[in-house]
Amino acid sequence: MGQINWRDNWTSALEEAQKLDRRIVLELYMEGCSHCARLHSETHADEKVAQTLNSGYVPVRLEGRGHMDVVKQFNVTGAPTTLVFDKDGKELHRFAGFVPPQEYLEELKKAG
């Protein structure tokens, strides 16, 4: 089972991404959301997904209601929503809902 080293602060993750020259994956979820729970327990727990996020990205996971500033900043309208940014915080790609592990990795590649 994979273990993702999630960050819980958007601003410090952005600074880290610039230092490491890595992209950012921002996962916005809501407590009590079944699709969010499934994404976390199935997709995020996948060994290949965890390895990809830990080695190539700065992964950030935030509970939407507790981070409405971030939700509004990126115009997120549903949960879960996954956003991929370049190291400077420019959005490259987004996808929503539960996505199985292999499809999740393919979605990450769509960011270019």
Secondary structure by P-SEA (a helix, b strand, c coil): cccccccccaaaaaaaaaaacbbbbbbbbbcccaaaaaaaacccccaaaaaaaacccbbbbbcccccaaaaaaaccccccbbbbbcccccccccccccccaaaaaaaaaccc
